[in-house]
Amino acid sequence: MSPIYVPGKVTLRQTWQPMDPDAAAYITAVETADGLPLEEKVKIAIDNFVLGCKADGIWSAIKASCILAGARTTNGALVPLVGTEPTPYNFDLVGDTDYDRKTGLKGDGTTKYLDSKRSATADSIDNRHFSAYKTATGGVNKVIMGYYSASPTFFGYLIAGSSGWRWSCNSATQTAITGPSVSTGFAGVSKVVAGTVDARFNGINYTASIANASLQDLNAFVFARNNSGTEDIASDCRIAFYSIGESLNLALLDARVTDLINAFKAAIP
């Protein structure tokens, strides 16, 4: 049975009935894009995820997001959970060869990426997060998502380095220290204090002191870095979820996204 997360109680259900209007609207849009209905347990998992994020107080901070799993087709997976639909570049939207319903969308390390359509200037300098849930690590020294400008200097990305994660968020540089070894699962950064960038990898929170930089009007790319309007350092990882928006509690988001992807794995044949 699947739990519904609402403040103060947990209810179990076997069949889906719309519990949250935002989840219901998203599910309808995905089914329209797919041309087929989703399984009951997939819809329950999505409903529970949205209800859980709202119960945790983190839903309103998510401004651009796609669940890149669960849907029956790549086009369905690109329906935005929140915000504007991303623009895909070079993914197979007809044969769905880049997509797996349980594990998500896969980059190729060269030309495939998403333009999230969410600019760094959409949120204030010290009120920003972005996250991704990876189900395959891909190559080393590749950017999972973010943006970068050399002049003026402006960093904001997650990079799966050869010796561990490195990160930045609206900063003048990236971390001089590396995080834990690169693995699958949730990765995210959040910035709410000037000169400090929080991160979460492998279920552990990290904090780095990184000087602020001036905001630049650059959209965050997913599966690559937006280098002043040009895709570079693309990753061949596989991603099942991403989000961008205001700062939030990364541990709470991690728990909800992890539950969602695990529910998909159990529900999808």
MIZA-356339 format. One record per residue (C-alpha): residue in one letter; z, y, x. Coordinates in pm, whole numbers, plus 50000, padded with zeros to 5 digits. Layout:
N
AZYX ...
REM end
This chain:
269
M500005000050000 S499345035450113 P501985062850110 I501525097549968 Y503285123550180 V504775151149969 P507905171750031 G511005152449939 K509485118949844 V507085091149936 T505045074149663 L502955042549707 R499615036149535 Q496825010649536 T494025030249368 W492855065549437 Q493465093549195 P492895129249315 M496265142149431 D495185172549632 P492335195849529 D491235202949886 A491075165749965 A489255158549638 A486635185449708 Y486105172150059 I485735136149938 T483185146749677 A481175165549940 V481215135750177 E480105111749905 T477295135549812 A476125137250174 D476395099350210 G474715091749878 L477355064949819 P481025064349719 L483785058749973 E486165029449945 E489365035449751 K491585031250057 V489445055250261 K489875081649993 I493605074949976 A493845079250355 I492085113050337 D494255124550047 N497405114050233 F496285132350546 V495785165350365 L499015161650168 G500855152950487 C499525183150676 K500565205550389 A504025189850376 D504355195950753 G503305232350717 I500315229150951 W497415228050705 S496905265650680 A496535268351059 I493485245351058 K490455268051023 A487555245851135 S487705208051129 C485665176551077 I486855141051025 L484165124351235 A484955090051093 G485425073850753 A482185086750603 R479315062150560 T476775083350750 T476625108851030 N475715135550776 G478825126750576 A480975128550889 L479675163650960 V480885176750624 P483655201150717 L487175192650610 V487925229550662 G485695258750753 T481985260850822 E479765230450876 P479115225551249 T475585225851387 P474725192551553 Y472435191151854 N470445159551937 F472565134551741 D470775107451541 L471155119651183 V468735093851039 G469525060751205 D473225068551263 T473065051851605 D475615076451748 Y478125070451470 D480695043951383 R482795046851068 K485975034451237 T485705051251575 G483655082551517 L480755101151676 K479645095352035 G478195120452278 D475725111652553 G477065132652839 T473925153852857 T472445169352543 K474515159252239 Y477145183452113 L478395202451809 D478655239951766 S481855243451564 K480855278251444 R484435289651511 S484575318451759 A487435325451996 T487645360051839 A488365345451494 D492025341551594 S494235364051801 I494645358952176 D498055342152141 N497495323651814 R495085295051880 H494825257251885 F492145231251925 S492425193551920 A490385161651926 Y491095125051862 K489205103752113 T488505066852056 A486505062252380 T487295081952695 G483805087052838 G483085099353190 V485435119353410 N485345156853470 K483775162553130 V484755188352870 I485815174252534 M485625207852358 G485925244852426 Y484305275852575 Y484035294452905 S482785327353050 A482435334253422 S482125371753384 P484435383253243 T486555352853324 F487615334453010 F488755298252980 G489505277452673 Y488895239952685 L490115204352723 I488655186553026 A489045149453100 G489405151753477 S489175125053744 S492915126553808 G494125135753460 W493755160953183 R493305198153256 W493495224752990 S493335261752910 C493355284152603 N492235320452605 S493265321252970 A492205335753303 T492035300953459 Q492685264353381 T495825244953470 A496425241453841 I498365209653770 T496905179953586 G498335162353287 P498645124653237 S495835099953296 V492945103553055 S493085078852767 T492085075552405 G494045091452122 F495045126952038 A494555155952279 G495265192152195 V496295226552312 S498165254052132 K498935289652238 V501535311652073 V503145329752370 A501285352252616 G500825335152952 T501865300652827 V499635272552700 D501095241152542 A499255208252542 R499755172852414 F498275141052559 N499295104452522 G502065114452281 I503755137752531 N504025175852520 Y503225197152827 T503505234252903 A501665254453168 S501975290653274 I498455305253270 A497615342253267 N495915356652960 A492285367352954 S490395391052725 L488905374252418 Q485165367252427 D482965360252126 L482195323752203 N482125294951955 A483995263752056 F481625234952125 V482655198652067 F481525171852317 A480735199952563 R481695234452686 N480095266352556 N479275284252882 S478415319152755 G476095304452492 T474795274452686 E476055238852658 D477345223752982 I479685196753123 A478925175152817 S480975143752752 D479905108952648 C483275102452482 R483655092052118 I485565115351884 A486915107251537 F488455141351451 Y488565176951576 S490295208651463 I490325245251566 G492385274151436 E495725291151468 S498615277551674 L500515248151525 N502885219551605 L500715195351803 A503105166051760 L502925168751382 L499135170551386 D498985141251629 A501045119651393 R498915127951090 V495575122951265 T496725090351424 D497825077251084 L494465087550936 I492335069851196 N494515038651183 A494175038350803 F490385039850836 K490425010251075 A492424989950821 A490405000850518 I486814998650644 P485294963650663 
REM end
